[in-house]
Amino acid sequence: MDSKKMMEIAVKAADEKHANDIKVLNISEVSIMADYFVIMDAGSQRQVDAIVQSVLDKAGENNIEIGHVEGNRNSEWVLIDLHDIVIHVFTSEKRDFYNLEKLWSDAPEVDISGLVTE
């Protein structure tokens, strides 16, 4: 499965759990670490956990290899490594603090409007 399809599966899984302000950055031209960063936040740690579980479940259902998960229950930032896709799930406060979108501002944002509900 190509990285674009894996990214779409992850975005839809997060959207199903009402992740806030999902952004996808195409980092393939600015880093060798991955093709996409998927960044989102949630209003509570419980919602962070639900989003993470949804992404992991959908990855498993689609035979996407999960490289590593950093963070655990009650973490304010969980990173899911799907090798070519790196997913960041923050609480709102931590997302504002780390501001990955600014840090990776050289990477173009991917239009995911067809993948998420308004």
C-alpha positions as CSV (number, residue, x, y, z in Angstrom):
1,M,0.0,0.0,0.0
2,D,1.4,3.4,-0.9
3,S,1.9,6.1,1.7
4,K,-0.9,8.3,0.4
5,K,-3.5,5.6,0.9
6,M,-2.1,4.9,4.4
7,M,-2.3,8.6,5.2
8,E,-5.9,8.7,4.0
9,I,-6.8,5.8,6.2
10,A,-5.3,7.4,9.2
11,V,-7.0,10.8,8.6
12,K,-10.4,9.1,8.2
13,A,-9.8,7.1,11.4
14,A,-9.0,10.3,13.3
15,D,-11.9,12.1,11.8
16,E,-14.3,9.4,13.0
17,K,-13.3,10.2,16.5
18,H,-13.8,14.0,15.9
19,A,-10.1,15.0,16.0
20,N,-9.7,18.8,15.8
21,D,-8.1,20.6,13.0
22,I,-6.4,17.7,11.2
23,K,-3.5,18.9,9.1
24,V,-1.3,16.8,6.8
25,L,2.1,18.0,5.7
26,N,3.9,16.5,2.8
27,I,7.4,16.3,4.3
28,S,8.9,14.0,1.6
29,E,10.8,16.9,-0.1
30,V,12.2,18.4,3.2
31,S,13.0,15.2,5.2
32,I,14.0,11.6,4.6
33,M,12.2,10.5,7.8
34,A,8.7,10.0,6.3
35,D,6.4,11.1,3.5
36,Y,3.6,12.7,5.6
37,F,3.1,14.2,9.0
38,V,-0.5,14.0,10.2
39,I,-1.1,16.5,13.0
40,M,-4.3,16.9,15.1
41,D,-5.5,17.7,18.5
42,A,-8.2,16.7,20.9
43,G,-10.1,18.5,23.7
44,S,-9.2,15.9,26.4
45,Q,-6.7,13.1,27.1
46,R,-9.6,10.7,26.9
47,Q,-10.3,11.9,23.3
48,V,-6.6,11.6,22.5
49,D,-6.7,8.0,23.6
50,A,-9.8,7.3,21.5
51,I,-8.2,8.8,18.4
52,V,-5.0,6.9,18.9
53,Q,-7.0,3.6,19.3
54,S,-9.0,4.3,16.2
55,V,-5.9,4.9,14.1
56,L,-4.2,1.8,15.4
57,D,-7.4,-0.3,14.8
58,K,-7.7,0.9,11.2
59,A,-4.0,0.4,10.6
60,G,-4.4,-3.2,11.8
61,E,-7.5,-3.8,9.7
62,N,-5.7,-2.6,6.6
63,N,-2.5,-4.6,7.3
64,I,-0.5,-1.4,7.8
65,E,2.6,-2.1,9.9
66,I,2.9,-0.1,13.0
67,G,6.5,0.9,13.7
68,H,6.2,2.4,17.1
69,V,3.9,4.3,19.4
70,E,5.4,7.0,21.7
71,G,3.3,8.0,24.6
72,N,0.6,6.1,26.5
73,R,-2.8,6.6,28.1
74,N,-3.1,10.0,29.7
75,S,-0.3,11.4,27.5
76,E,-0.7,14.9,26.1
77,W,1.1,14.0,22.9
78,V,1.1,10.5,21.3
79,L,3.2,9.8,18.2
80,I,2.2,6.9,15.9
81,D,5.0,5.8,13.5
82,L,3.6,4.0,10.4
83,H,7.0,4.3,8.8
84,D,6.1,6.6,5.9
85,I,3.4,8.3,7.9
86,V,4.0,9.9,11.3
87,I,0.9,10.8,13.2
88,H,0.9,13.3,16.1
89,V,-2.1,13.4,18.4
90,F,-2.0,16.3,20.9
91,T,-4.2,17.8,23.5
92,S,-5.0,21.3,22.3
93,E,-2.6,22.9,24.8
94,K,0.3,20.8,23.8
95,R,-0.3,21.3,20.1
96,D,-0.2,25.1,20.6
97,F,3.0,24.8,22.7
98,Y,4.9,22.6,20.2
99,N,3.5,24.2,17.0
100,L,4.8,21.5,14.6
101,E,3.1,23.2,11.7
102,K,5.4,26.2,12.1
103,L,8.5,24.1,12.8
104,W,7.8,22.2,9.5
105,S,6.6,25.3,7.6
106,D,8.7,24.4,4.5
107,A,6.5,21.3,4.0
108,P,3.4,21.9,1.8
109,E,0.0,21.2,3.4
110,V,-2.0,18.5,1.7
111,D,-5.7,19.2,0.9
112,I,-7.7,16.7,2.9
113,S,-11.1,18.4,2.6
114,G,-12.5,15.3,0.8
115,L,-11.4,13.1,3.7
116,V,-12.9,14.9,6.7
117,T,-16.3,16.1,7.8
118,E,-16.8,19.7,8.5
